[in-house]
Amino acid sequence: MGANVGTTITAFIAAAMHGHTLGAVSIALSHFLFNFIGVLLFMPVPALRSFLLNVSMWLGQLTIRYRFAGFAFLLVVFFLIPFVLIYLNR
């Protein structure tokens, strides 16, 4: 969790130093806030923290057994869900 928040801070610094587009800074800031709020929600509660660990272990074991499961997860989470949400938002 800390490394994830740390990389978003690095992206924010890089976007701020570039300075040509305000869009890059706002995207970096929203990315940081999304990750930081997620850490604040999940880390203090032991039940939520153990749930995330159990789900990630299960997904890792599933991917070891069936290589396509990892690929399918990436397709669904990073392509299918965003496209559906964008389509439904119109």
TIBAVEX-630648 format. One record per residue (C-alpha): residue number from 1; x, y, z negated. Coordinates in pm, whole numbers. Example, Ala and Ser with C-alpha at 12.3 -4.5 7.8 and 13.67 -1.06 7.14 Angstrom:
BEGIN
[1,[1230,-450,-780]];
[2,[1367,-106,-714]];
This chain:
BEGIN
[1,[0,0,0]];
[2,[280,240,-84]];
[3,[462,178,242]];
[4,[142,237,434]];
[5,[84,572,265]];
[6,[453,658,307]];
[7,[444,607,682]];
[8,[137,827,710]];
[9,[324,1103,527]];
[10,[611,1061,773]];
[11,[366,1091,1064]];
[12,[219,1405,907]];
[13,[564,1563,869]];
[14,[650,1477,1229]];
[15,[323,1626,1354]];
[16,[370,1939,1144]];
[17,[725,1992,1268]];
[18,[619,1952,1629]];
[19,[360,2221,1569]];
[20,[236,2261,1927]];
[21,[-98,2093,1876]];
[22,[-324,2131,1579]];
[23,[-495,1807,1682]];
[24,[-187,1602,1596]];
[25,[-171,1753,1248]];
[26,[-541,1693,1182]];
[27,[-516,1332,1302]];
[28,[-211,1272,1084]];
[29,[-385,1431,785]];
[30,[-702,1225,832]];
[31,[-490,909,866]];
[32,[-313,992,540]];
[33,[-639,1067,357]];
[34,[-799,746,482]];
[35,[-508,536,354]];
[36,[-471,730,29]];
[37,[-841,704,-57]];
[38,[-825,333,21]];
[39,[-536,292,-224]];
[40,[-725,490,-488]];
[41,[-1032,270,-443]];
[42,[-869,-74,-426]];
[43,[-561,-62,-647]];
[44,[-712,29,-987]];
[45,[-980,-244,-973]];
[46,[-824,-591,-1023]];
[47,[-1120,-774,-866]];
[48,[-1097,-570,-544]];
[49,[-719,-607,-535]];
[50,[-739,-986,-572]];
[51,[-1017,-998,-310]];
[52,[-793,-823,-56]];
[53,[-505,-1055,-136]];
[54,[-724,-1365,-103]];
[55,[-870,-1251,228]];
[56,[-526,-1172,369]];
[57,[-390,-1511,255]];
[58,[-690,-1685,414]];
[59,[-646,-1495,740]];
[60,[-274,-1576,741]];
[61,[-340,-1948,689]];
[62,[-607,-1942,960]];
[63,[-365,-1775,1199]];
[64,[-96,-2035,1124]];
[65,[-344,-2312,1201]];
[66,[-506,-2146,1504]];
[67,[-287,-1891,1683]];
[68,[-586,-1749,1866]];
[69,[-745,-1641,1534]];
[70,[-487,-1364,1484]];
[71,[-531,-1244,1839]];
[72,[-910,-1252,1804]];
[73,[-888,-1056,1477]];
[74,[-680,-786,1645]];
[75,[-919,-765,1938]];
[76,[-1226,-739,1716]];
[77,[-1087,-493,1460]];
[78,[-892,-261,1689]];
[79,[-1096,-277,2009]];
[80,[-1445,-422,1974]];
[81,[-1555,-247,1654]];
[82,[-1426,101,1760]];
[83,[-1584,68,2105]];
[84,[-1918,-37,1953]];
[85,[-1909,252,1704]];
[86,[-1823,501,1980]];
[87,[-2101,363,2198]];
[88,[-2357,378,1916]];
[89,[-2252,733,1830]];
[90,[-2358,866,2170]];
